[in-house]
């Protein structure tokens, strides 16, 4: 699924939660439109919401029975780092008032509890999932989900400068160890399987003072690796449906923006159209 580009107004015709999740997985830019639809700020009289048939998304992880896109994404974020749990790390989503040693925002997306892990670091870290790298400062304590390898590596270079410039009291040998650790992150982020990247990240966290842990690279906005087989199949079908609708909007030259007037134009392409036939058959 990765790398495909949907029309920005495809979400107007998402009738199920799996439709919405497949869009966000493809590109985070769909999120705001989908939330506005969920909140009733944008309405499509042509689309009838289909009942939520999802009782449990995952094979081993608990998941909410929810029509709330934001909540389903919150439950999904920690699953990206699942391979770290065999090393004693506990992963969770943030709960209000939870104590954290490190965080980049008030309510981070992933809580990484190192206290019972095999690693030297024994703190609890909050990690914020971002689909972009915002330089020069917004790079620490983050998991980048929709960035190229080169953008991630560039982010690590800025992170190195950030930590050295903000903590001048670090001894030279300590700085060298940090540089070595960041090199290991650059090298491991190139792999298709990021298990070693996650391990390298966790192994070196003890080197960093609170508030300055390095960013990590995750492959997608929504992790599908732990979905139940039937859910994974249904999500692939949802993806293909959304892609077909996107192609139709491009074919009809509907402007690829979320401007109010362009939303109206997209909705005008429903009656007696391919989209109406497609949604009627699902």
N, C-alpha and C positions, 0 to 999 in steps of 0.2 A: 504493500500500500504506500510506502514512503516515497515522497517525491512527486506524487501526482498533485496537480493544481486544479481545485474545484473553482467554479464560478462563485463569487462572494455571496450571491443571493440564493445559492442552492438550499440553504437552511430553511428558506420559506416553505419548502415542500418536504421537510423532514417530519414524518408522522409517528415515528417511534424513537425510543431512547437509543436504540442501536444505530439508527440513522444519524442521530446527533453525535454519538460517540465516534462514529466512523469519520465524520467531518472534522471534529476536533483532533483526532489522531492524525489526519492528513495535514491540517494546518490550524494553529491556534487562532488565526484571524477570524475564524467562524464563531468563536466563543461569544463575543459581545452580542452579535445578532441573535444567536440562539437563546441567550439569557433574556434579551428583550422580548422575544416571542414567549418564553416561559413565563415572564412576568406580566404578559398581556399588553405590553406597550406597543407591540406590532401584531396585527391580527391578519389572518388569511382565512376568509370566510369559505374558501373552496376546500380547505384541508380539514378533515376530521381526525382528531387525535385518536390513535389506536390504543386500547388498554395495555397497560404495562404487563407483559407476560414474563418478565424477568423475575424469578424468585431467588435466584442465587447466580452470580456471575462466575464465581471461581470454584476451583476444585477443592482448595484447602483454606482459602481466606474467607472470613466473614464479609458479607456485603449487604448494604441496606436495600430493602425493597423500596425503591424511591423513584419518583418522577422528577427528582431534583438533579439536574445535570451537575451543578457545582458539587453537591455531596458525593455523587458517584465518582467524580474526578478526585476528590479529596481522599476517598478510600483507595483509589488506584495508585496514587503517587508512591507510597512506600514499596509497592510491589516491584518497582524498577530495581531496587537494591536487594531483592530476595536472596541472592547468592551469599550475602554477608551473614545471614542468619545461622548458617552452619558453623560460623566462627563465634557464636555467642552474642552477636549483636541483635538487639531487639528493635524492630521497626514499627512505627505507628504514625497515625496522623495527629496533628496538634489538638489538644484539648484546652479549653480556656483556663488560664491560670497555671498551666503546667510550667514547672521550673526547667529552665534551659541554661547551660553555660554559654552557649553561642547561638546567635541568630542574627539574621539580616533584616528581619521585619517582625512586627508584633505577633503575627500568627503564621509561622512558617508552614510549608506544605508537608514536610517529612520530619519526623523526630527520629534521630539515630541515637539509641541508648547504648553506650559502650561499656557500661559498668561491669557487666559479667562476660565481656568478650575476652578473646585470647590476646588482644592487642594492648600495647602499652598505654594508650589513651583510655581513660576511665570516665570521661565526661558525657554529658547529654547534649547533642547538637541539634539545632533547628536548621533545616535546609529548605530554601525557597526554590521551587521549580520555575524556570523562566524559558521562554521559547526564543529568546534573543540575548545577545551579549551587549550590554550597555556600558561602554567605556567612557572614562577611565576608572570610575569608582565602584559601580554596582556589579561586582564580580565575586566577592567573597561569600561563603556560606550559601552557594547556589548550585542547583543542578540544571544544566542547560540541555533542553530537550529537542530543540529544532534548529541547531546550529551546525555548520560544517566543522570538519576537523580542524581546518586552518583557523577559523574564527575562535574555536575553543583554545587552540594553542596560543593565539594572539592574546586571548583573555588571561591565560596563565602568565604570559610575559608582563602584562599590566599588573596582575596580582603580585608578582614578585617585586615589582617596583613599589607597589602600594604598601606591602608589609615592611620593606626595608626603610622606606621614607617615613613611615608612621611609628616605627619602633626602632629608633637609632641605637638603643642600648643593647640590642642583640649582639652577642659575641661573634667574632668572625667565623669561628668553627661552626657555630649554630647556623649562621647564614649559609654556609657551604652545604650543610645537611639539608636545609630547606631547598636549596637550588637542586640538589641531587634528587630530592623527592619530586619536585616539579618536573624534572626531566623524565622521571619514571611515569608520570601522568601523561606527558606529551607522547611518549613512546607507546603506552598501552591504549591510548584512546583511538589508535588507528585500526585496532582489531574489530572484526565483525562481532565476535563474542566479547563483551566488555567485562566479563567476570574478573579477569586479571586487573583491569583498570579499577574496578571497585575495591578489590583487595589491596592494591597499591595505595589507593586513597586512604583507606582505613588504617593501614599499617603505619602511615606517616603522620597521622593527625596529632600525635603527642608533641610534634615539633612546633606547633603553632599556639600562640596565646589566644585566649578567649576573644571571640569577635573577628578572627582572621583565618578561619579554616579555608582551604583552597576549594575552588569550584570543581564539580565532577560533571562528566558528560554522560547523558542517558540517550538512548536511541530514538525515543518517540514521546509524543505528548500523552499517549495512553498506552499502557502496557497490556498486550493481549496474550502474553506467554503463559499465563496461569488460568485463562478462561476455560470453562467447561467445553468439551468438544462441540456440543450442539450450539452453545452460545457463540463459539468462534466461527462455526459454519454460518449461523444466522447473521453475524456481523459482517462476514464477507459478502453475503447477499445484499445487506444494507449498503455496503460500500459501493457495489456495482450499480445498485439503484440510484444512489446519489450521484455517481459518476455519469450515468445516462442522463439524468436531469441537468447536470452541469453542462454536458455537451450540447444539450438542446438549447439551453439559455445562450451559450456562446454562438450556436448556429443561427439563432434568431437575432443575434447582435444586441442582446440586452446589455446595457452598460455595466461593466464589472465593478460597480461601486455599491455602497450601502446608503447612498443618498435617498432621501424620501421619495423623490420623483422617480428614481430608478427602481425602487421597490414597487411602486405602482405599475411601472412598465412590466416588471417581471410577473406580477400577479395577473396582468391582462393577457398573459400567454397561456392561461389554463384551459378555458372553455374549448371543447372539441379539439384538444391538442394531444400530443404524445404524452405529456405529463399526466393529463387526466386519465388516459388509457392505462398508463403505467401504474399510477396510484390505485386505480380501480382493480387492478389484477393482483395487488399485494395486500 
